[in-house]
Amino acid sequence: QVQLVESGGGLVQAGGSLRLSCAASGRTFSTYLMGWFRQTPGKEREMVAFINWSGSVTEYVDSVKGRFTISSAANTVYLQMTSLKPEDTAVYYCASQRVRGPIWDYWGQGTQVTVSS
């Protein structure tokens, strides 16, 4: 089991920044990738970015490239979000994956990010 706890969400004006954190505990040694997803009402959950613990593997959805940065340190994964847009408003979830593929095994409870125009 891996437990994931997100923090750092909130309300910010367009153009502002936020940093999300995801603290992982439990069997973290079995984790292959850590990812951030987001979801808005009526839409499917979207992968935002993922990373491995060493930081040698990262990937971003096109809409956040150049604005968001994912990083990892000491069993914590961060998502630094800059130049935020109203369309970034969503509940952001942290997830972990044991084996590279479509299945993400563990999820956090989510943290709300609201970007006002």
N, C-alpha and C positions, 0 to 999 in steps of 0.2 A: 504494500500500500504506500502511496505517496499522498501527502497532504499539501494542499496549495492554498495560500492565503494572499489575496491581492490587497493593495492599499494605494492611495495616492490620487484617486479620482476626485472630481469636483467640478465647479463651475468656473469657466474662464472665458474671456472675451476673444473674439476672432483675432488671430495673429499672436496670441499668447502661447504659453508653454505649460506643460505638466509632465511630471515623471511618475509613472506607475511602477510599483514594486510587486514582486511575487515571491514570497518566501516559501521554499520547498522543504519538507521534512519527511522522515520515514525512509523508505528504500530508494533514495535518490540515486544511488550508485547504479540502479537498473535503468535509469533514464537515458534515452538516446537523444531526444530533442525536447526543448521547452518552447512553447509558443504562446503568442498573444492572438486572441480572436476578439471580434466585436459583433454585436447584434443590436439591431433596432427593431421596434415592433413591426410585425408583418413581413420581415425580411429574414432570409437565412443567415445563419452565423457565418461570418467571413474571416478567413485567416488574414491576420495583419502582418505578422512576422514570426520567424522562428530562429532558434539558435541552438547549438550544442554547448555543452558545459565549457569546452575549451575555447569557444568563440571562433573556431576555425570554419564553421558552417553557419551562414546567415542567409535569410531570404526574406523579401518584403513583397507585399502586394504593390502593384504599380502606383496606386493612388497615394501611397505614403512615402514612396522613395524620395530621398532628399530632405524629408521633413522629420521622419521618425528614425530613431536608432535603438536597436535592441542590444543589450549587453548582459553579461552574467558574471557573478562573483559570489563565492562563499554561499552556495546553495540559494542564491537569490537572482532572479531575472528582472531586469529593468526595461522599461520602454520609455525612452525620452521622446516626448512629442513636442515639436516646435511648429511655428506657423500654422497653428490649429485653425480649422475651418468649421463652420456650422455642420457640414456634412460628416465631420468626425464624431459628432454626438452619437453615443451608443453606450451600451453596457459592455465593458471590456472584461474578457475572461482570460485567465492563465490556464494552460494545459500542458500535460507532459505525455511523452510518447516513448514506449519501450523499444519499439521496432519501427524503422522507417517505413511509412506507408500511410494509408488513409485513416487509420484508427488512432485516436488520441485517447489514452487510457484514463487519465485523471484530470479533473477540472476543479478550478476554484469557484467561489461563490459569485464572483463578478464585482466590478466596481463601476459606478456611473461616471461618465465623462459628458459634460454638457458644455458646448461652445456656443456662446451667444453672438449674434451678428451686430 
